[in-house]
């Protein structure tokens, strides 16, 4: 018994003729038929968000809770551009994977910054919050540098070939485009995994179309993009008409199709897979709001609470009308004396003034003001107004309960004073309801950035990638120092094998690298180290191998992982508190494990993994994590916690013997150098002593001369004193005796 099965609609006809155009028109028609109710709903929601209303309701007061919710949720789910994180998948000591990941991370960061990814993502965020679906599109765009083609006298085909050969890629970039919610389409399916084609609508001007696809593009009809009814209603008349072109990516055939909606004769272009992406499509899975497992038609958030929003609008309109009715108005007796003064009393608003009343006696007999004037009773209106306010508050509470938009998220506190614990619990539950949205946005951003990274790895030339990222000096710093590198092969005296060289079948094995036969400062007979490779050349070699790793699909997938950090602005106070707690806890943790590790070295590995897991959650960055990893590795070497898989006893004995020989040779060199230095120091000391002795002799001679000089001066002084005494004795007269026999 034969059974009729439906035809396979996932295989388009071959070629680019009318049959292919008809097939893809049918596919797009199926999508638009299924998504038409959603499209109409989104159009209404956007008009409500923009508060675009017909003339009949222009004076009607509304409460635009949709705009308030969108503006509140927007920063809560995405508020800052993402920071791409390209990591080694297994976080091991893989130099090539580390260099490749850093190169790709810098390339992605540069392209996202130049391509204004943040602005594109904010456009997608608005579509997500209003319509329930958002999409981005990644494309590779090389910029050609044209050189002068060779002059030929041949035909047109050869001239065109020479012009093509003259095109050289001068620069490369990856652009992330925002796709309007109405310009994205895909095959009808229940879940995203069943989708086999995706498409976006491009609005192409006639000049652009003719330049790319030929002169026949001039016959394609043009139309204004956007909602024609909304444009007429809101007076948008300045949009230029363009051609509607669909860019379709067929995953089954791995082809890209360009089709004009108003050109049934043939497809504009059919190209094989241009980007060679792992997932083929140049776009991530769309960012959905609310979906079910039986259709990909999303449900906008506003549809879930539109009844409450409309009720709030009705109550707001009534509140506005009653508020306008509550005013000081009333009636008075026109025949009463002083009626003109009563009108002046209410209309002119005079203060501290007395108005005269003619015929006061008659006026007083009628009861004065109370008997003449009767005001509109507003007590009932005020009571109704209070009831309306209470009803609107209840409707808002119902709406916030549905959406999860508590007063904490809105930055306000309603009702009586709350305790800090109550506010914290309330904020935690609000954050829990937002967590799914944040994770969905983070997934969407990560998938888009992963496509950007894959295009950079597949399409960018090594020269442009190195120039764009500036990785050459970074790689040079990342290379191990000569002390960290394995010992290079050495040469003995006169080019012979070094002491302790391994023995082969024909004698000592030659060294792997050549070097000078003699080295200044090394005595004959000691090993001569071979020269180290040029760091610049080694950095270029390592960077070249890392770029090869980026182009290797399997190795890149296995060894490189692309993530992003949080796209939500963190609370500065909370972040500071978390960092402070982590620093205090890490200090206590490290101080506590050191004594344990000294007694049980095998526990260092689990302690280190535990600490690194906590460090990665804090998102301190690659440099901090790498520094901690290196510190733990050095600690592991110091404590001898190498685990299983260590060297055999024979290898360990040979290693110890080689190390002993190296220590012995190093000791001989150091001894020779010490002796030479001691001899040189002794000679310097002797020369210094001789110089000092000469200085002492010279000083002694100077002192002797000075002593003789002083002695001569002393003798001369004594002679002068004697001469002075003699001269004094000669010049002094002798006294004569007086009569009493005494001298006077």
ABEGO torsion letter per residue (X at the ends): XBBBBBBBAABBBBEABAAAAAAAAAAAAAAAAAAAAAAAAAAAAAAAAAGBBBAAAAABBBBBAAAAAAAAAAAAABABBBBBBBBBAAGBBBAAAAAAAAAAAAAAAAAAAAAGAAAAAAAAAAAAAAAGBBBBBBBBBBBBBBBBBBBBABBAAAAAAAAAAABBBABBBBBBBBBBAAABBBBBBABAAABABBBBBBBBBAAAAAAAAEAAAAABBBBBBEBAAAAAAAGBAABBBBBBBBBBBBAAAGBBBBBBAABAABBABBBBBAAGBAAGBABBBBBBBBBBAABABBBBAAAAAAAAAAAAAAAAAAAAAAAAABBBBBBBBAABBGAAAAAAAAAAGBBGBBBBBBGAAAAAAAGEAAAABBBBBAAAAAAAAAAAAAAAAAAAAAAAAAAGBBAAAAGBBBEBBBBAAAAAAAAAAAAAAAAAAAAAAAAAAAAAAAAAAAAAAAABBAAAAAAAAGAAAAAAAABBBAAABBBBBBBBBGGBBBBGBBBBAAEBBBBABBBBABBBGBBBGBBBBBBBBBAAAAAAAAAAAAAAAAABAAAAAAABBBBBBBABBBBAAAAAAAAAAAAAAAAAAAAAAAAAAAABAAAAAAAAAAAAAAAAAAGAEAAAAAAAAAAAAAAAAAAGBAEBGBBBAAAAAAAAAAAAAAAAAAAAAAAAAAAAAAAAAAAAAAAAAAAAAAAAAAAAAAAAAAAAAAAAAAAAAAAAAAAAAAAAAAABBBBBBBAAGBBX
